[in-house]
Amino acid sequence: QVQLVESGGGWVQPGGSLILSCAASGNIFSTYVMGWYRQAPGKQRELVANIGSGSGTNTDYADSVKGRFSISRDNAKNTIYLQMNSLKPEDTAVYYCRASLRGRGYWGQGTQVTVSS
């Protein structure tokens, strides 16, 4: 069982920035493939960004956030981050952290991000 706790959400004006964090349980965090997903009201949950296990060299982003968002991991802290810049109203959603381990997926409880003026 992997437990995930997201933090860092909130309200920001268009063009602003936020950093989301996701802390994971377990002592083999470096082996987890990690990702950020989001779900806007009335829409399906979608992938925002993925980061591979180990040093996290391998990353992947949704087209809608490429060049604006950056995912990273700190294995010493069992934490991943999502740096979000140039935020747009359409980025408004609940953001979820996901861990993949041995073919199983684990979700955090989500953190709300609201982008509006």
C-alpha positions as CSV (number, residue, x, y, z in Angstrom):
1,Q,0.0,0.0,0.0
2,V,1.3,3.4,-1.0
3,Q,-0.1,6.5,0.6
4,L,0.1,9.9,-1.2
5,V,-0.5,13.3,0.2
6,E,-0.7,16.3,-2.1
7,S,-0.3,19.9,-1.1
8,G,0.3,23.4,-2.6
9,G,-3.0,24.0,-4.4
10,G,-4.9,27.2,-4.1
11,W,-6.1,30.3,-6.0
12,V,-3.9,32.2,-8.5
13,Q,-4.5,34.8,-11.1
14,P,-4.0,34.0,-14.8
15,G,-0.3,34.1,-15.6
16,G,0.7,33.2,-12.1
17,S,2.6,30.2,-10.7
18,L,2.1,27.5,-8.2
19,I,4.1,24.5,-7.0
20,L,2.3,21.3,-6.1
21,S,4.0,18.7,-3.9
22,C,3.1,15.0,-3.3
23,A,4.7,13.1,-0.5
24,A,4.7,9.3,-0.7
25,S,5.0,6.6,1.9
26,G,7.4,3.7,1.6
27,N,11.1,3.0,1.6
28,I,11.4,2.2,-2.1
29,F,10.1,5.5,-3.4
30,S,12.8,5.6,-6.1
31,T,11.2,2.6,-7.8
32,Y,7.8,4.3,-8.2
33,V,6.7,5.8,-11.5
34,M,5.0,8.9,-10.5
35,G,2.5,11.2,-12.2
36,W,0.2,14.2,-11.9
37,Y,-3.4,14.1,-13.2
38,R,-6.2,16.6,-13.1
39,Q,-9.9,16.5,-13.3
40,A,-12.0,19.6,-14.1
41,P,-15.7,19.7,-13.3
42,G,-17.7,17.7,-15.8
43,K,-14.6,16.3,-17.4
44,Q,-12.6,13.1,-17.3
45,R,-9.4,12.8,-15.3
46,E,-6.5,13.4,-17.6
47,L,-2.7,13.0,-17.4
48,V,-0.7,16.1,-16.8
49,A,2.8,14.8,-16.4
50,N,4.7,11.6,-15.7
51,I,8.2,11.0,-14.3
52,G,10.0,7.8,-14.4
53,S,11.6,5.8,-11.6
54,G,15.2,6.4,-10.5
55,S,16.6,9.8,-11.1
56,G,13.5,10.9,-13.0
57,T,15.3,11.6,-16.3
58,N,12.3,10.4,-18.3
59,T,9.4,12.8,-18.2
60,D,6.3,13.2,-20.3
61,Y,3.7,16.0,-20.5
62,A,0.3,16.6,-21.9
63,D,0.5,18.9,-24.9
64,S,-1.7,21.5,-23.1
65,V,1.0,22.0,-20.4
66,K,4.3,21.6,-22.3
67,G,6.6,24.5,-21.8
68,R,4.6,25.7,-18.8
69,F,4.7,22.9,-16.3
70,S,7.7,20.9,-15.0
71,I,7.6,17.7,-13.0
72,S,10.5,16.7,-10.8
73,R,11.3,14.3,-7.9
74,D,13.4,14.2,-4.8
75,N,13.9,10.6,-3.8
76,A,15.6,11.6,-0.5
77,K,12.3,13.3,0.5
78,N,9.9,10.8,-1.1
79,T,8.3,13.7,-2.9
80,I,7.5,14.8,-6.4
81,Y,6.7,18.3,-7.5
82,L,4.8,20.0,-10.2
83,Q,6.0,23.5,-11.0
84,M,3.2,25.3,-12.9
85,N,3.9,28.6,-14.7
86,S,1.8,30.8,-16.9
87,L,-1.4,29.4,-15.5
88,K,-4.6,29.7,-17.5
89,P,-8.2,29.5,-16.4
90,E,-8.5,26.2,-18.2
91,D,-5.9,24.8,-15.8
92,T,-8.5,25.0,-13.0
93,A,-9.0,21.4,-11.7
94,V,-8.4,19.1,-8.8
95,Y,-4.9,17.8,-9.2
96,Y,-4.1,14.2,-8.2
97,C,-0.8,12.5,-7.6
98,R,-0.5,8.9,-8.7
99,A,2.1,6.2,-8.0
100,S,2.6,3.1,-10.0
101,L,4.3,0.1,-8.4
102,R,4.4,-3.5,-9.5
103,G,1.4,-3.0,-11.9
104,R,-0.7,-1.3,-9.3
105,G,-1.8,2.4,-9.1
106,Y,-2.3,4.5,-6.0
107,W,-4.0,7.9,-5.8
108,G,-3.8,10.8,-3.5
109,Q,-6.8,12.7,-2.3
110,G,-6.3,15.6,-4.7
111,T,-5.6,19.3,-4.3
112,Q,-7.7,22.1,-5.8
113,V,-6.1,24.6,-8.2
114,T,-8.2,27.6,-9.3
115,V,-7.0,30.1,-11.9
116,S,-9.2,33.1,-12.2
117,S,-9.1,36.9,-12.0
